[in-house]
Amino acid sequence: MCSGRHQCVPQSEGMAKQDVNVRSAVLTLRACPRILAVDWHSRIRSAPLAAILGAVGLLIYGAVRDPSTAGWLISVAAVVLVIAAPNALARANAQARVTSQSVAYRGVFLVTHRCARPELARLIRLRLTVLGPRFVFTRLLFIDSEGHARISLQTEWFQPADLERLQAELAVPCSDAGDPLGPRAANRLYPGAASFALVHRFEFVVIGAVLALLVIGLLTPGPLH
């Protein structure tokens, strides 16, 4: 049997060649820099007031310790290094890869999650509330037959056309989960939908702020007495 995307070849010319082609067929999606730039802009605009005030407070703390230009630059670098750099690294290295046998997704912390294609039952678009109702992530969940989310793909990092190619390639039902959910509620409904870091996001924010304070404190000399 032939699909519209492939030419039929006579059986006598090599079924082995056809089998190799099927196994080697790969669809790879990578994060798009243009999409990431737009996403950063929208994230900053939708950030809660507490997050903005926290970043400003870190900058003021560094400036008070060292009011020179160097103090400001060190403060900005500390905020970017501790808070923004890990997120930017994860976005820049995000990749989805589909073969005839499996689906793999590399996301946050460069951890790769895999799911065998025969185990994939459906796709679900889920919106996760992270830092308030306006700060929402949209995830594409790869659900197995038991209802577990084997892969949770961050859709904002990829071009819409690439996501459409991915859904067409997988050829499984895709639906919308409805109203936004918090990470814990999402995990109760679809186990594995939200990562450990998202579930404990506020603790990670506090840790990041403390690290930024330590970096600023170590690199700026402080006021003279």
N, C-alpha and C positions, 0 to 999 in steps of 0.2 A: 504494500500500500504506500502511496506517495502523498505528501502534503504539497501545497502550492509553493512552498519555499524551496523545494528540492527537486532536482531532476531525477527521473527514474533511470536506473542503470540496469542492463540485463543481468540476470542472476549469474550467468556464466562468466561475466567480467569481474566478478569478485565480491562476494558477500562480505568477506573479511574486510575489504576496504571500506564498505559502508558502515560496518560495525565500529571501525576505528574512528571514522568521521563523527559518528554519533557520540562516542565517548569523549572525543577531543573538543566538541563544540562547547564554547565558553562564552557567556555573557558577563562582562565586567563593567560595573558602574563605579565611578569615582566621584568624590565630592567636587562640586563646581565652585571655583573661586568667586565667580560673579554672584552666585546664589548665596554664598557665605557672607559676602560683603553686605548684601541686602538684609540677610538675617541678623547680622550684628547690629545694623542700624535699627531694625525693628525691636530687637531685644533691649537696646539701650532706652528707646522711647517707652517701652512697656515695663521697664524695671520699676519695682515698688520704691516708694520714697525712702524707706529704711535702708535699702541697698545703696541708693545714691548718697544718702547722708553718711553711711558708713565709709564709702570711698572718699568722700570729701573730708571726713574726719581723719582718715589716715594721711591724706595730703597735708592737712593743717598740722597734725602731730609732727610730721617731718619738718615742716617749715618752722615750727616753733623751736625745735631742737637746733636747727641750722637754717636761719632765715636767708642765707645766701642762695644764689642760683643752684649751686650744687645740692643744697638741701631739698629744694623742690624736685630737681631731677632724680635724686635718689628715691624720693617718696613715690614719684610716678613710676619709676622702674620697679620698685618693690610691689606696688599694686598690680602692675602688669605681669610681673614674673610669678607671683604667688597665686593670683586669681585668674588672670586672662590667659596666660601661656599654656597651662594644661588643657584648657578648653579648646584653644586654637590648635594645639597639637592633635587633639582627638579629631577635630573637624577636618584638618588637612589630610589625615591618614585614613579617613573613613572610606570604606570600599565594600561593595557587595559583589559577590561572584556566584554565578549560577552555571552548573554543568548538568549533564544528563543524569548524574547520580546524586548530586547534593546541592545545597544552598549554603553559602558561608557569608558572614557579615563581620567586618572588623570595625569596631566603634571606639567607645571611650576606653582609655588606658591601653589601647591597641590589643584588646582581648578579642579573639575570634570565636564567634558562635556558629555552629553548624547544625544543619538538619538534612537528613536524607530525603530526597524528593518523594519517594513512596510514602513517607510518614506525614507529608504536608497535606492538610485537609482543607484549609481556607486561609484567607487573609482578612485582617480586620484593621481599619483605621481608627486609632484611639488618640484622643487629646488628653494630655496629662497636665494638670495644674502644678506648677513648681514653686513659684514665689508669688502667689496670689492669683486671682482669677484672670488677670490680664497677661500674665507671664505663662504661656502655654506651649508645650512641645507636642507635635503631632508625630505619633509613632505608627509604623506599619508592622503589625504583629503577624508572625508566621505561626499559625496554630496547628498543632497536630491533632490526631483523631481523639485524643483524650482531653482536649481543651487547654493544653498547656502552650504558652507562648515560647517557642523554641528560639526565635529571633525577634528582637525589637529594634527595628530600623528607624533612625531619625530622618524623617522625610525632608525637613527643611534644608538638609545638607546637599540634596540632589536636585537635578533639573526635573521638572514635571514630565517632560518627554521620556527621560530615562526611567522614571518610575512606571510610566505606562508600558514601556518595553518590558520591564521586569514582570509586571502583572500579566501581560500577554504571553510571555514565555512560560510562566508557571501554569497558566490556564487552570486556576482553581477559583472558586467563588470568593468575591471580595465585598465586604460590607462595612458600614460605618457603625461604630459603637454607640454613637449618640452624644449625650452631654459630657463635658470634660470631667475627668475623675482625678482624685489625688493618687499618688503612687501606691499607697497601701490599699486603697479601694480597688485600684486596677489589678493589683496582685491577687486580691481575693477573687476577682471575677475571672482573670486570666493569669494564672500563676506564671511568673517569669516576665510579665509585661514591663515592670519597672526594676531597675538595677538597685543594688544595695546602696550605691551612692545617692540615687534619687530618693529612696525611702528615708535615708538619714541625711538629707540635703542640708538641713539647718545646722546639724553638728559639723558638717564639712565647711559650711560658711564660717562658723565660729573658729574652726581650726585655721582656715585660710586667713582670717583677720588677725589671729594671734601670730601666725607666722610672718605676716606683713609687718606687724608691730615690732617683732623681734629683728627682722631684717633692717627696718628703718632705724631702730635703736642701736644696732651694732655698727651701721655704716655712717650715721650722723654723730658728730661729736657731742651734741647737747649744748645748752646755754652755759656760758661762763659765769662763775659766781665771784 
